[in-house]
């Protein structure tokens, strides 16, 4: 059965995960978006710069070619001086400008010169037809560059166009083709962005872990203190570690603990005082009942009435004693105790004079960390209740180690506990018996909670009730 405070560590773990996720997810998202935008801005800027450089190169090359030279050339003029002059100027422009290829074409895209030798004189430059919008802009007098494209060699290229001749009297176009020399720089920029992003994410992670520890640590300790308070431990103060809202919550809890402790002390004092005041008259009544029995020794018919008085006085004295024990219940003094011998001793006490059968099933060597007196009181209350409820007088006590805890079950074959009463029976002063005080099972719950556990009751297979609770295994770190 889970400890009341056992959820503190998982809850703290979930809090850390939520803090990490809530911080890292948006941080990583922002870094990714920023990296993508920065990469795109850099790529477009470099692409635009390449286009501007190629446009300048195209305009410079076009300025070296005379319009009359392009108009004079026809297919078959490969051996002419004009063609040789155009080729020489195109090659000089390619070398001077440091571009990949320079091509001269007519407005109809007929080749008039190609430094790469891919287009024969008079051949149609079909590959340039994809840049019709840029060609139209260049023919209008404004140099233009094409979008980036991938060549047959897998390299990214870009073209720029400039007109040969004046607007309205254009003899042809110069196309300058250059490879994109910025991918290496862009790749280095990407690596730098990645490293910077990883460093930033790592920094945010470290800061988040530190903040998560600063938040979850006090919350965990505060939850553990609240669990102890829920188990009735009014002595351990609440740790006030910060000056923020968590510190305010801790101070509020501490004020609540102090108020509960003061009220509990007043209640214990009042109960002890009442019990003391009631115990003295009860002692006198018991004395007078004894004297009355002696005085009526010769009247047997009246001795039954005296017996009734003595029985009622005995019941009242038992109630007062239980009130005093409940009011003065001390915190448990934990020590290693072997469970089996205690269960067998309790079984002997529970079945004495009843004829009931109480079986004990606890493996040898199972040791718990508990208060010996309170453990015996706890088991005896449950065993006597089980014997009183058993139909055929069969009761069993079972103890098994379960991880760091020892699970104990007390089973009977009686009528069972109705579902609507399974929680109420552990409430102080609640009883279904005519002569019950309603404190037996309340004691059981308080003792189990003081040992860091919880007690519950369920219906047994085949009828009856099973009361279950757990105790810390001796030597386990899970000790309240």
C-alpha positions, 0 to 999 in steps of 0.5 A: 500500500502506498505511503501518503508521502510516497507520491512526493518524489514522482510528483517532483519528477513530473514537475521537473519534466514539465519545467524542462519541457515547458522551457526547452520546447519553446526555446528549441522551437525559437532557435530552429525558427531563428536558424531557418530564417537566418539561413534563408536571409543569408542564402537570399542575400548571397544569391542576390549578390551573385546575381548583381555581380553577374549582371555587372559582368554581363553589362561589362562584356556587352560593352566590349561587343559592337552591335554591328559585329553581331548583326554581321555574323551568320552561320558559316562565318566561323572562319571570319575575322569578325567571328574570331574578334567576337570570340576573343572579346568574349573569352577576354571578358570571361577571363577578366570577370572570372565567370564560367561561361560567356555567350553572345546571342541575337534577340531570337537566341541564335548563337553568335559566340560561346566561350565554352564551345557548346553552341555553334554559330547560328545554333538556337540556344534552347537552354536560355529559353527558360529565362524569357522573363530575364531576357525580356528585361535585358532587351528593355535595357536593364540587366537581369539575372535568372534564378539559381539552377543546378547544372548537369554537373550537379553544381548550382549556377546563375545567369545574367543578361545584358543587351548589346546596343541601345534600347530600341536598337538591340543587336543581341544579348550577352549571357554570363553564367557563373557558379554559386561560390557561396554554398561553402560559406553558407555551409560554414554559416549553418555549422556556426548556427548549429553550434551556437544553437546547441550551446544556447540550448545547453545553457538554457537546459542547465539554467532550467535544471537549476531552476527546476531544482530550486523549485522542485526541491522545496516543493518535494520537502514541503510535500513530505512535511505535509504528508507527515502532518497528514499522518498526525505528526505535529512536531516536525516543522515545515521548512521555509527555504525561499522568499517567493510564493513557495516560501509563503506557502511553507510559512502558511503550512507552518502556521497551520501546523502550530495552530493544529499542535496547539489545538491538539495539546488543548484537546489532549489536556482536556481529554486527560482532565475529563478522564481523570475527573471521571476516573476518581468517581469511578474508583469510588463507585467501584469501592462502594459496589464492593461494599454493597456486595459484602452487605448483600452477601445474604441476599443472593437475589440482589447480588445480580443487580450488584454484578450489573453495576460492577460490569457497567463500572468496568465498561466505563473504566475501560472507556476512560482508559482508552480515552486516556491512551488515545489522548496521550498517544506518543510518537512511535519509537522505531526498532527492528522487530521480527513480525512472526513472534509478535503475530503468534503472541497476539494470536494466543491473546486473541483466541484465549477463552473464545475457542476461535482458531487464529492462524499465523502465516509469516515467513521466518526472518521478516523484520519490520521497523516499528514501535513494539508496544504500538505494533502489539496494540495494532495487531491485537485490536484487529485480531480481536475484532476478527475473532468477534466477527468470525462466524466459524471462528476462523481468523488468519494473520498473514505477513509478506515482504513487498519491496521495502514494505511488509504487507500484513493482512488480518482475515476473518470469515464473518459477515464483512463490512458494508461498503458504506461503512468501510471508511467510517469504521476508522473514525474515532467514536464510531462503533456498531457494537452496543458496548464499543468505544469506537476507538479500537480501529481509530487507534489502528489507523493512527498507529499505521499512519505513524509508521508511514502506511495506511490501513484499508478493509475489503471483502474477502473471497468467499465472504468476510473481511480483510484488513490490510496495512503495511509497515516499513521493512527493517533496514529499508530507507523508506522509514517515516 
